[in-house]
Amino acid sequence: MKMNQALAVVLLVASCQLTTLAQHHSLRLQQPGDRYFPEVETLCFSPSGEELAIGTNRRTYYVGVETGQISHVNPNSSFSIAYSQDGSRVLQIGENRTACLDVATKASLPVSNADARGYIGLGYKIENGKVLVSLLQDGSPALQSGEITVGDELVAIGQGQRGELRSAVGQSVAGVGEMIAGSAGGFVRLALLPEDGFERKVVTLKRQRRTINNGMVTFLDPTTTVPDSVAWCIWNGQHEFRSTHDGSTIAAIQLRNLPEYHGEPAVTQDSQIYAWAGKYRRTPAELRNKPVPSSYGRGEGSVVAGVAADRNAFPSRGHYGVEIYRIASSELISTFPIQLDPMKDGGSEIKGVAFDAHGNVLVATRTRLTTYSRDSGNPLKTLLPQYDPSRTTISTFAVDGRDAVIGGPDGYLYLANLESGQVQSLRASTTHSITDVAIRGDRIAFHTGGSIHLIRTSRFKQS
């Protein structure tokens, strides 16, 4: 069955009118001495919706939503911002600095340098061409397993509980370290030959966090859930998630079959699940024939949702998909292909990705929003902001529960109820596109032409 035949298509009417605005504030971010407008990187509401954080390439602004006034300017740039779930702290990540602030006072809070790397407490050496176990650290996963002995030969290593075992024979010490390395909470499998035997055994270990105080090494089992909100960034080719509590890196994920730097991210509201949409390095058919081997930080999961892959006729210009991970364990839990626009005029295919109120994945391309089942990868529904499916109408979007705000390159702002398909439109600019949007409850922020606008609406009503 073709993709467009399987979808329940809801046309969103562009001629609907926006309900009466209860408030409308606007502000410009250019300050004395700025030669150009600061480039807006991100917009983020506080959990209560009472404050808006604006990250730019020069500094970070905090705005009171009720007054529309800038209440604080932090001198650091930021491209990723997240508030703690209780709204007491805010974390901002920039090119050169990560800062954690007290929301009430905007005073700087200590930032932890702890990383998400996991350890198993296993030492090894190369002797007579063999990789031999040379050390088992006290309290480590390797020692506590009771199945590894100093002198055992390490012959193969696999990531995840069922990952492919790759030969360690001929590897250097550094090479073995790279094969074992991964995030805390993830699993690694070791195939070993006993020093005094011939029968190979496979031991599965869960990596743990490690602390060193006064030379004393302590291993800590990581939590299975993320305790608070996270801010996302890409660092050294990995997708890192940093805690709003103290800025520490609680997870680092290396994507399985999507490029690390070209795509769009989404995190569920409870900060437990992460999605990244981009262009596959290998097609689903190639993956089924030759799976991509796991490596640092990569969990395990379905290589591709087979039903969705067989049904989706990929266009010749590219194979695009979504990978979904559990943040705490860095485990890949699903990946599936996605539908592209029926357009061939070039440009960026994916405009954004988000989770809806039911945990399903929303992917925005240039002309439509498509909802996919997080579990099966099946397309569930498509929303078109315009009647003309060949017209580019989406440049950015954001979701809060059942509502989505869509910014268009033609200066239109669309407000859509994802459950009913109802939509409203507002001509926000006649000369500039809308490049950034945010929504929290009935509060909406958007950026166009160097200005930030704050509007507040009641429920959507068709005119």
Residue, then its C-alpha position, 0 to 999 in steps of 0.5 A: m500500500k502506498m504511503n499516501q493511501a495509508l494516511a488519514v489526511v486532514l486539510l488545515v484551512a489557512s483562511c481561519q482567523l486568529t482569536t482576539l489577542a489578550q496580549h501582544h508584546s514585541l522587542r528587538l535584541q540589538q543593543p548599542g555596539d551591535r553591528y548586526f542583529p543577534e542570530v536567534e538560536t532557540l526560544c524556550f518558555s519556563p514550565s509555568g510559561e511566565e518567562l521566555a529565554i532567548g538564546t542567541n549567538r551573542r548573549t542570552y535574554y530572559v523576558g517576563v511574558e506578562t510585561g514583555q520586558i527583558s528582565h535579565v541579559n546573560p553575557n554568554s551565547s546559547f544554542s540550547i536552553a532547558y528549565s528544570q521541571d520545578g522551574s527553579r533552575v535554567l541551563q544554557i549551553g553555548e559554544n564556549r560555556t555551559a551555565c546553570l542559573d537560579v531562575a529567581t535571581k539569575a545567579s550562577l550556580p556550580v556546573s559539574n564536569a562529570d561525564a556520561r562515560g561508563y566503566i567496567g573496571l577491567g584492565y588488560k595487556i597485550e602479551n604473545g599477540k593475545v589480549l589478556v585480562s590483567l586487572l579487576q578493580d574492586g567493586s567493579p562490574a567485571l569483578q562482581s560478575g564472578e565470571i572473569t579471571v586475571g589471565d583470561e584471553l579477551v577474544a571478542i567484544g560486542q555492544g549491547q545485550r545482543g550486539e554483534l561480537r567483533s574480534a579483538v584479536g590483533q587490536s591494540v590496547a587503545g583499540v580494545g578500549e574503544m571497542i569496550a567504551g560506552s555510556a553508563g547504563g549501557f551493556v557490553r559483552l565480552a567473549l573470553l577464553p579461560e587461561d587453563g581451558f579451551e571453551r569460550k564464554v560470553v559475559t555481559l556487563k553493565r557499565q557504571r559511573r565511576t568516581i575517584n576521591n583521594g585515589m579511591v575508585t568507587f563504581l555507581d550504578p546509573t539511574t534507569t530514568v533521567p531525574d530532571s529536565v535535560a538540555w541537548c547538544i552535540w559534542n565530539g560527534q556525540h549527542e549529549f544530554r546535560s542535567t538542569h540540576d548541575g550541568s553534568t552530562i548524564a548521557a552521550i549517544q552516538l547515532r547508529n545510522l543517521p549523521e550526527y550533525h545534519g538532522e533535527p532533535a526532539v526530547t519527550q516532556d519527561s526527558q526520558i526519550y530522544a528522537w533524531a530525524g535525518k538522512y540514513r547512511r544506509t538504506p533499510a535493505e542494506l541494513r537488513n543485509k549488513p547491520v551497522p556494527s555497534s560502537y561507543g554509546r550505541g544501544e540496540g533495538s530494531v534495525v528498521a521497522g520492517v513493515a514501514a520500510d517495505r511500505n514506504a517507497f523511498p524517493s530516489r533523492g534520499h532515504y530519510g528516517v528517525e532514530i529513537y533512544r532511551i536517554a538514561s541507557s543510550e539504548l536504541i529502541s526504534t528506527f523507521p523511515i519517514q515520508l518526504d514532500p512530493m517536491k523536487d526543488g531542493g532545500s532542507e527536507i526536514k524542518g523539525v521533529a517533536f513528540d505529541a501528547h501520546g508520545n508519537v513522533l511528529v516530523a515537519t517537512r516543508t509542506r506538512l506535519t506527519t505523525y508516526s507511531r513511536d513503536s511501529g513507525n507506521p504513519l498515522k496522520t498528515l496535516l497540511p497548513q495550506y490547500d496547495p501541497s506543493r507550496t512550502t509553508i513550514s520553516t519551523f514548528a513547536v509542540d506543546g501537548r496537543d497544540a502546535v505552532i507553525g512558522g512559515p517562510d511567507g510570514y504566516l503563523y499557524l496554530a493547529n490542534l493536533e487532535s481535531g485538525q483545527v487551525q488558525s492563521l495570522r499574517a505575522s510579517t509581510t516581509h520576513s519569514i518566521t524562523d523560530v517559534a515556541i509554545r507553552g499553554d496559550r502563550i506563543a513566542f516567535h522570531t521574525g525580521g530581528s524582532i521577538h513577538l509574544i502573543r497570548t490567545s484563548r482556545f482556537k475557534q473557527s470564524 
